[in-house]
Amino acid sequence: MPDPIFDDPRLAAIYDLFDGPRGDLDNYLHIARELRARTVLDVGCGTGSFALRLASLKVVVTGVDPAAASLNVARAKPGASQVTWLHADATTLPPMRIELAVMTGNVAQVFLTDAAWHDALTGLRHALVLGGHLVFETRNLEHRAWEKWASDPMIESIDIDGVGLVTQRRVVTDVALPFVSFRHTYTFPDGTEIPSDSTLRFRDPDEIAASLDAARFTLVERRDAPDRPGAEHVYIAQRDSAS
């Protein structure tokens, strides 16, 4: 079930404002060009930021997300008609033939169990054409991002047109590696507070490589994320078997 930050209509409507500039997406656009992908599946597309940027480049894009509220925001954006939007997840995809599947941001870390991660990889493998690629990122376990999160509650207030001043606070609620849990709380002008609890799983490179192999992907390359060097790893894997 999606976290409220993505599936509560009041939170989904303001998500982009608090998420800020998505400089990380430039790298994914570069990789899509590098791989010459003409058809792309944006997994966990959220409010559609990456899918819409791809579509503006005349790429055939499908955005999939289990959070209906986020998809409603995406569908209302300029250019949304150029994207196929699916209310689904990586395990419930319809038949498709995609050259590139991507998971930006924290998407690859929301699969908490080995079984859920394997099922997601298997679903994406079935969606890819022979020779197609899967690209995703994970936070570097050794960077210990949760320590910075715990020391910085990231209190931010934004005066939003038609809504008023909304304040966001983030706190780390539990660290039980490989799992890190945190809570975003949003306070609205009418006094309403909406919390959203999230948990991410931090896998090390050996775990990632083994999981890709188990799902019958070939790991092509692991790169440093150019926007967050040392903090993020970007993985490029390939479906190279017809079975």
N, C-alpha and C positions, 0 to 999 in steps of 0.2 A: 504494500500500500504506500503511495507516495507521501512524503513528508508534507505537512501543512504549508510550508513555505512555497511549495509548488502547486498545491491542490486546493488551498483555501482561496476563494475568488478575491477577497480583499488583499491578500498577500501577493497572489499572482499578478494582480493589476499594477503593483508597485515594485515588483521584483527587479526589473531592469534598472530602475532609478538607483537602487541600493547596490546592485551588482557592479555598476560603473562600467567604464570602457573595457571592452574585451580584447585587450591586446594579444591574448593568447591565441585568438582565432586566426591571426595573420599567419601563424606557423602552419595551421591546418589548411589554409588556402594555398600556401606554398607547396605543401605535400600533395594536395589534390592535383595541382598543376604538374608537379614532378612526376606523379604516377599517371598523368594524362587520363584521369578519371572523367568519364562522360555521364555516369550515373552514380549518385551518392546517396547513401542511407545515413541520416543523422540520428543516431540512437540517443534517446534522452534529450531530444531537441529542445525541451522546455518552451520558452517563449519565442523560439524561432530565430534567434540572432544569427547563428551560423548558417542555417538552412537558407535564409533570405539572402545572405551575402553570396552564397554559392549560386543561387537561382539568378541573381543579377548578372552573373558571369555566363549565363546561358547553359549552366549545368542542369541536368534533370535530377531533381532532388525529391526525396521522400523523408519527411520528418516524423519520427515515431516517439511517443511519450505516453506513460501510463497516467499522467496528471491531466485531467480534462480541463481544469481551470487554466493551466499554462497554455494548452493548445488553443483555448478560446482567445487568449491574448494574441497568440501567434497568428491566428486566422484573421484577426482584425487589423493587422499591420499592412502598410502599403506593400504591394508586390506579393501578398500571401497567395493569390490565386495561381502563382507560378509554381507553387510547392504542393505536393500531395501530403496531406496531414493524416496520420493514423493514430487513433487512440488504442495503443497496444504496447507491448514490450518486446524484447528480443526473442522471447520464447513463444510469442503468439502472432508472428508475422505471417501475412498471406504469402503465397508463392511469388517470388520475385527474382530477378537476375540483376544484381547490383555489382558494379566494378569496385566500389570502395565503400566500406562502412566505417564510421567514425564515432568515437565516444570522447567528447571534449570535457574539460573541467573534471569534476569529481565522479562522473558517471560510472567509470569502471570500478570505483571503490564502494559503491552502494550495494554490491552483491556480497553479502556478509558470509555466507556459507560456501564451502567448496562446491557443493551440488548446485547452488544457484548460479555461481560463476560459470561452472561447466555447462549448464543448460543454456546460459546466455551465449557463450562462445559457440556452442553447437547450433543454436538458432541462427546466429550470424553467419556461420560457415555455410549453412544451407541457403542463405539468401545471396551469397556471393557466387559469381561466375567462377569457373576454373581459371586460376591465375589472379583472381581478385584479391584485394588487400583489406586488411583490418588495421586501423590506426587508433590508438588510445593513449591516454597518459595516466600515470599514477604518481602520487607524491612519494618522494624519496624517504624511505623509513628512517635512514640515518640523519636526515635533516631535522627530525623531531619537531614538525610544525606545531604540534599541540602545545609545546612549551611556550611558544610565542603567543598562541591563542589564549592560553591561560593567563598570561601576564598583561594582555591587552584586551579589555572587554569590547573594544571596537564600538563605542557608543557614537552613533551618527544620527543627526536629525536633518530631515529634508522637508521643505515647505512645498507641498504637492498641489498643483492646480486642481481645484474641485474637491480636495480632501482636507488640506490644511497641514499643519506640522506633524509629521510622523517620526518617531524615534525608534531606532533599532539598537538592540543590545545583544552581544554574544557572550556566552560563558561556556567554558568546558565543564561538563557535568560528570564525566568518568573517563579514565584512561586504564584500560585493561588490555594491553597489546595482545593481538594485533588490532584491537578495536578502540576507537576514540569516539566518544559521544559529546555532543555540544547542543546548546539551545540558543536559538534566536528568539527574542521577544520584541514584538512591535507594539508600540503604544500610539493610539490614534487620538485625535483632538477631542473626541467624545469620552475619553477615558478608557475605552476598550483596550485590553491587552490580549494579544494573540501570540501564544508561544508555539514554536516549531522545534521539535526534537529531531536530531539527526545522528546517525552513526556511520562512520566510515571504517573500512578494513584496509589496513596497511600491509601489502604483500611485498616481499623483497624480490629482487630480480630473478633469483633461482626459482621461487614459487611461480612467478609469472611465466617463465620459460617452460616449466614443467606443465603448467596448466594449458598453455598453448599447444604443447606437444600432445597432451592427452585429448584435446579437442581436434587434433589432426590439422593444426596450423604449423607452418614453418616460420620461425622467428627470423625475420630478415635483418632487423637492425634495432638497436636501442640507442636513442639519442638523448642528449640533454635538452630540456625545453629552453629555447632561446630567450623567452621572456622571464624565466625564473631559473637561471643556471644554478645547478646544485640542488634545487628544491624539487624538481619534477623530472620524471623520465617519460619519454615518448617512445612507444613501441610500434613497430611496423611489422606486421605478420602477413603471410600469404597462404591462400588456399591453393595448394598445388597438386591435389589428388581428386580424381573424379568420384571416388567412393565415399 
